[in-house]
Amino acid sequence: MTLDGQSERNSVPDLTAALEQLWKRFLPEIEERVSILDAAARACAAGNLPQEQREAAHAAAHKLAGTLGTFSLSRGTELAREFEQLCAGKDTCSGDQGGRLSTLAAEIRTIIAGRS
């Protein structure tokens, strides 16, 4: 670092640019995870969410919670955690639960679109 703090000032734009590159790189994977949530929500609403699909949605929501937090999308992290918790059990889905899962997935998708 120089005495005038030049390297500190340069590091913030460098970090911002690096995060933007990472966002663009991982956006297709992020969107795919939201699609997994959408599909699970639809299956749940129809009363037919197989355990394998529930586990896939649980894993996708968990990964989204962490990823969205990395990009300072804390509301997205909260929603993804709620989705994850709703998929944690082995109970049969109800229409109400499917509706909530659909709402969560839609809100997460909106947050991601706003970041893009």
C-alpha positions in Angstrom: 0.0 0.0 0.0 1.2 3.5 -0.7 1.1 6.3 1.8 -1.8 7.9 0.0 -4.0 4.8 0.3 -4.1 4.2 -3.4 -4.2 0.4 -3.2 -7.2 0.5 -0.8 -9.2 2.6 -3.2 -8.4 0.3 -6.1 -9.3 -2.8 -4.2 -13.1 -1.9 -3.9 -13.7 -1.6 -7.7 -11.6 -4.8 -8.2 -13.8 -6.7 -5.8 -16.9 -5.3 -7.3 -15.8 -6.4 -10.8 -14.8 -9.8 -9.5 -18.2 -10.3 -7.9 -19.9 -9.3 -11.1 -17.9 -11.8 -13.1 -18.8 -14.5 -10.6 -22.4 -13.6 -10.8 -22.5 -13.9 -14.5 -20.6 -17.2 -14.4 -22.9 -18.8 -11.9 -26.2 -17.2 -13.0 -27.2 -20.2 -15.2 -26.6 -22.6 -12.2 -28.6 -20.3 -9.9 -31.5 -20.1 -12.3 -31.4 -23.9 -12.7 -31.7 -24.3 -8.9 -34.7 -22.0 -8.9 -36.3 -24.1 -11.6 -35.8 -27.1 -9.3 -37.7 -25.2 -6.6 -40.5 -24.3 -9.1 -40.9 -27.9 -10.2 -41.0 -29.2 -6.6 -43.6 -26.5 -5.7 -45.8 -27.5 -8.6 -45.5 -31.2 -7.6 -46.3 -30.4 -4.0 -49.3 -28.4 -4.9 -50.5 -31.3 -7.0 -50.0 -33.6 -4.0 -47.3 -35.6 -5.7 -43.8 -34.7 -4.5 -41.6 -37.8 -4.5 -38.9 -38.1 -1.9 -36.2 -37.8 -4.5 -37.6 -34.5 -5.9 -38.1 -33.2 -2.3 -34.4 -34.0 -1.5 -33.3 -32.3 -4.8 -35.3 -29.2 -3.9 -34.0 -29.2 -0.3 -30.4 -29.3 -1.7 -31.1 -26.6 -4.3 -32.6 -24.3 -1.7 -29.7 -24.9 0.7 -27.2 -24.0 -2.0 -29.2 -21.0 -3.1 -29.3 -19.7 0.5 -25.5 -19.7 0.6 -25.0 -18.4 -2.9 -27.5 -15.5 -2.6 -25.8 -14.5 0.7 -22.5 -14.3 -1.1 -23.9 -11.7 -3.4 -25.5 -9.7 -0.6 -29.1 -10.8 -1.4 -30.0 -11.4 2.2 -33.8 -11.5 1.5 -33.2 -14.3 -1.1 -31.2 -16.2 1.5 -34.1 -15.9 4.0 -36.6 -17.2 1.4 -34.4 -20.0 0.3 -33.9 -21.1 3.9 -37.6 -21.1 4.4 -38.0 -23.3 1.3 -35.3 -25.6 2.6 -37.0 -26.0 5.9 -40.4 -26.8 4.3 -38.7 -29.5 2.2 -36.8 -30.9 5.2 -39.5 -33.4 6.3 -40.9 -36.4 4.8 -44.5 -35.4 5.1 -46.9 -35.4 2.2 -47.3 -32.0 0.7 -50.6 -30.1 1.0 -52.0 -27.6 -1.4 -51.3 -24.9 1.1 -47.6 -25.9 1.4 -47.3 -26.1 -2.4 -48.7 -22.6 -2.6 -46.2 -21.3 -0.1 -43.4 -23.0 -2.0 -44.5 -21.5 -5.2 -44.6 -18.1 -3.7 -41.1 -18.5 -2.2 -39.7 -19.7 -5.6 -41.3 -16.8 -7.4 -39.9 -14.3 -4.9 -36.5 -15.8 -5.2 -36.7 -15.6 -9.0 -37.7 -11.9 -8.7 -34.7 -11.1 -6.5 -32.3 -12.9 -8.9 -33.8 -11.0 -11.8 -33.4 -7.7 -10.0 -29.7 -8.5 -9.4 -29.0 -9.4 -13.0 
